[in-house]
């Protein structure tokens, strides 16, 4: 697989595309005014504790309070509290895990409370300071999702203050390599700290790994100092920019090259890689073409497809992707494909193609939450399993956690995928001011009928009246067209003189009746 990172830099926007064999699989955008927040550490203040939903809301200095679920409160909560309160903490050294000595991976994610437990929360009181780290970007009216399990990511290690365990990435399979890496890190790790050794460290020199650890420890000392001197709520640690974090987390031996169209950023990244990963620094290239870098690498054309609801398949079929409030729904259609007289084989080929494309689109669009896929019906259970296995294989390429349920008898597959930030659709689209996001609005005929019903109620008990009717541009033309405009027909029919005014602030299917005598809106009085 040929994996490449393409970076386009403009005045106030940086776009990063990751391709696999020329196909766009991941896409990141960083605006100058809206930097990413995942990984940032805040000294917050507990605003509310709500045991009924097993959560607390933390004031971190933003418009919306951050959301802290009880399951995101780590075992080191008391030790972080002692740091905030500037008290001495007696930290006991934990015993070595048998798993670590045997070279098996240690699951550091098991610390903390599970969602089904009812934990006794230590010192979670309103008004108290608390150290939290952002795990999810704000979405809609929701604030940040945060955790008390603070970590500092580096190129080769992730530092875990107060954890006291050293874990190794599950993707490093060689037991001798795992033991060697643990021994290096433990030999220089101060008491009371832990770390996760990343996959990229498997081929790194000892000195580079040690330097990375020392750099992370220096950063943590700065965070500690900020905690002691700053007042809550305040930002005590800002993670790297989107571009730098992508290079840190994604660029490894699988990536054949990085191509960038900015001389300034090219020099910055080149210098960074020569320090932390000199053996791959030669893979970064400066793009010097006269055309747009995203046009040359066919990124723009693939982005247009990713913005649309319909995606074509190689065989002639297509998929439709619709996003609702509750979930994302994907419909698979065979289109004109009929290579075989056997309908089951045709359906299977289309379903397998769509499974691969759907996984790519989910990663590219960064769709999270509940996803339901309606595949073409298959009769043979073995064929259903083939489609299910293909989905699982493709999702292994995805960094986000996903749970996939087997295909039902109706051909439906249900998926839940970790939601980290706003999807591409949410980040690049705004709700339509005309239809309010529904995709539909009331027809002109029904709107005029609604106006007539209003006038019928209004005229009861009145001999002659006058009102002002404000309508959108969409309806204004309709009411004034013809030799005899509809406003005159309303006068003859209801005995009400209607003065029609155009109001561009109104939605297409809105209207307002104004009383000229009282100069007030009376629409709701006769609806």
Secondary structure in CASP SS format (residue, H / E / C, confidence):
PFRMAT SS
TARGET T0000
AUTHOR 0000-0000-0000
METHOD secondary structure of the structure
MODEL  1
X C 1.00
X C 1.00
X E 1.00
X E 1.00
X E 1.00
X E 1.00
X E 1.00
X E 1.00
X E 1.00
X C 1.00
X C 1.00
X C 1.00
X E 1.00
X E 1.00
X E 1.00
X E 1.00
X E 1.00
X E 1.00
X E 1.00
X E 1.00
X C 1.00
X C 1.00
X E 1.00
X E 1.00
X E 1.00
X E 1.00
X E 1.00
X E 1.00
X E 1.00
X E 1.00
X E 1.00
X C 1.00
X C 1.00
X E 1.00
X C 1.00
X C 1.00
X C 1.00
X C 1.00
X C 1.00
X C 1.00
X E 1.00
X E 1.00
X E 1.00
X E 1.00
X E 1.00
X E 1.00
X E 1.00
X E 1.00
X E 1.00
X E 1.00
X H 1.00
X H 1.00
X H 1.00
X C 1.00
X E 1.00
X E 1.00
X E 1.00
X E 1.00
X E 1.00
X C 1.00
X C 1.00
X C 1.00
X C 1.00
X C 1.00
X C 1.00
X E 1.00
X E 1.00
X E 1.00
X E 1.00
X H 1.00
X H 1.00
X H 1.00
X C 1.00
X C 1.00
X C 1.00
X C 1.00
X H 1.00
X H 1.00
X H 1.00
X H 1.00
X H 1.00
X H 1.00
X H 1.00
X H 1.00
X C 1.00
X C 1.00
X C 1.00
X C 1.00
X C 1.00
X C 1.00
X C 1.00
X C 1.00
X C 1.00
X C 1.00
X C 1.00
X C 1.00
X C 1.00
X H 1.00
X H 1.00
X H 1.00
X H 1.00
X C 1.00
X C 1.00
X C 1.00
X C 1.00
X C 1.00
X C 1.00
X H 1.00
X H 1.00
X H 1.00
X C 1.00
X C 1.00
X C 1.00
X C 1.00
X C 1.00
X C 1.00
X C 1.00
X C 1.00
X C 1.00
X C 1.00
X C 1.00
X C 1.00
X C 1.00
X C 1.00
X C 1.00
X C 1.00
X C 1.00
X C 1.00
X E 1.00
X E 1.00
X E 1.00
X E 1.00
X E 1.00
X E 1.00
X E 1.00
X E 1.00
X C 1.00
X C 1.00
X E 1.00
X C 1.00
X C 1.00
X E 1.00
X C 1.00
X C 1.00
X E 1.00
X E 1.00
X E 1.00
X C 1.00
X C 1.00
X C 1.00
X C 1.00
X E 1.00
X E 1.00
X C 1.00
X C 1.00
X C 1.00
X E 1.00
X E 1.00
X E 1.00
X E 1.00
X E 1.00
X C 1.00
X C 1.00
X C 1.00
X C 1.00
X E 1.00
X E 1.00
X E 1.00
X C 1.00
X C 1.00
X C 1.00
X C 1.00
X C 1.00
X C 1.00
X H 1.00
X H 1.00
X H 1.00
X H 1.00
X H 1.00
X H 1.00
X H 1.00
X H 1.00
X H 1.00
X H 1.00
X H 1.00
X H 1.00
X H 1.00
X H 1.00
X C 1.00
X C 1.00
X C 1.00
X C 1.00
X E 1.00
X E 1.00
X E 1.00
X E 1.00
X E 1.00
X C 1.00
X H 1.00
X H 1.00
X H 1.00
X H 1.00
X H 1.00
X C 1.00
X C 1.00
X H 1.00
X H 1.00
X H 1.00
X H 1.00
X H 1.00
X H 1.00
X H 1.00
X H 1.00
X H 1.00
X H 1.00
X H 1.00
X H 1.00
X H 1.00
X H 1.00
X H 1.00
X H 1.00
X H 1.00
X H 1.00
X H 1.00
X H 1.00
X H 1.00
X H 1.00
X H 1.00
X H 1.00
X C 1.00
X C 1.00
X C 1.00
X C 1.00
X E 1.00
X E 1.00
X E 1.00
X E 1.00
X C 1.00
X C 1.00
X C 1.00
X C 1.00
X H 1.00
X H 1.00
X H 1.00
X H 1.00
X H 1.00
X H 1.00
X H 1.00
X H 1.00
X H 1.00
X C 1.00
X C 1.00
X C 1.00
X C 1.00
X E 1.00
X E 1.00
X E 1.00
X E 1.00
X E 1.00
X E 1.00
X C 1.00
X C 1.00
X H 1.00
X H 1.00
X H 1.00
X H 1.00
X H 1.00
X H 1.00
X H 1.00
X H 1.00
X H 1.00
X H 1.00
X H 1.00
X H 1.00
X H 1.00
X H 1.00
X C 1.00
X H 1.00
X H 1.00
X H 1.00
X H 1.00
X H 1.00
X H 1.00
X E 1.00
X E 1.00
X E 1.00
X C 1.00
X C 1.00
X C 1.00
X C 1.00
X C 1.00
X C 1.00
X H 1.00
X H 1.00
X H 1.00
X H 1.00
X C 1.00
X C 1.00
X H 1.00
X H 1.00
X H 1.00
X H 1.00
X H 1.00
X H 1.00
X H 1.00
X H 1.00
X H 1.00
X C 1.00
X C 1.00
X E 1.00
X E 1.00
X E 1.00
X C 1.00
X C 1.00
X C 1.00
X C 1.00
X C 1.00
X E 1.00
X E 1.00
X E 1.00
X E 1.00
X E 1.00
X E 1.00
X C 1.00
X C 1.00
X C 1.00
X E 1.00
X E 1.00
X E 1.00
X E 1.00
X E 1.00
X E 1.00
X E 1.00
X C 1.00
X C 1.00
X C 1.00
X C 1.00
X C 1.00
X C 1.00
X C 1.00
X C 1.00
X C 1.00
X H 1.00
X H 1.00
X H 1.00
X H 1.00
X H 1.00
X H 1.00
X H 1.00
X H 1.00
X H 1.00
X H 1.00
X H 1.00
X H 1.00
X H 1.00
X H 1.00
X H 1.00
X H 1.00
X H 1.00
X H 1.00
X H 1.00
X H 1.00
X H 1.00
X H 1.00
X H 1.00
X C 1.00
X C 1.00
X C 1.00
X E 1.00
X E 1.00
X E 1.00
X E 1.00
X E 1.00
X E 1.00
X C 1.00
X C 1.00
X C 1.00
X C 1.00
X C 1.00
X C 1.00
X H 1.00
X H 1.00
X H 1.00
X H 1.00
X H 1.00
X H 1.00
X H 1.00
X H 1.00
X H 1.00
X H 1.00
X H 1.00
X H 1.00
X H 1.00
X H 1.00
X H 1.00
X C 1.00
X C 1.00
X C 1.00
X C 1.00
X C 1.00
X C 1.00
X E 1.00
X E 1.00
X E 1.00
X C 1.00
X C 1.00
X C 1.00
X C 1.00
X C 1.00
X C 1.00
X C 1.00
X E 1.00
X E 1.00
X E 1.00
X E 1.00
X E 1.00
X E 1.00
X C 1.00
X C 1.00
X C 1.00
X C 1.00
X C 1.00
X C 1.00
X H 1.00
X H 1.00
X H 1.00
X H 1.00
X H 1.00
X C 1.00
X C 1.00
X C 1.00
X C 1.00
X C 1.00
X C 1.00
X C 1.00
X C 1.00
X C 1.00
X C 1.00
X C 1.00
X C 1.00
X C 1.00
X C 1.00
X C 1.00
X H 1.00
X H 1.00
X H 1.00
X H 1.00
X H 1.00
X H 1.00
X H 1.00
X H 1.00
X H 1.00
X H 1.00
X H 1.00
X H 1.00
X H 1.00
X H 1.00
X H 1.00
X C 1.00
X C 1.00
X C 1.00
X C 1.00
X C 1.00
X C 1.00
X E 1.00
X E 1.00
X E 1.00
X E 1.00
X E 1.00
X E 1.00
X E 1.00
X C 1.00
X H 1.00
X H 1.00
X H 1.00
X H 1.00
X H 1.00
X H 1.00
X H 1.00
X H 1.00
X C 1.00
X C 1.00
X C 1.00
X C 1.00
X C 1.00
X H 1.00
X H 1.00
X H 1.00
X H 1.00
X H 1.00
X H 1.00
X H 1.00
X H 1.00
X H 1.00
X C 1.00
X E 1.00
X E 1.00
X E 1.00
X E 1.00
X E 1.00
X E 1.00
X E 1.00
X C 1.00
X C 1.00
X C 1.00
X C 1.00
X C 1.00
X C 1.00
X C 1.00
X C 1.00
X E 1.00
X E 1.00
X E 1.00
X E 1.00
X E 1.00
X C 1.00
X C 1.00
X C 1.00
X C 1.00
X E 1.00
X E 1.00
X C 1.00
X H 1.00
X H 1.00
X H 1.00
X H 1.00
X C 1.00
END
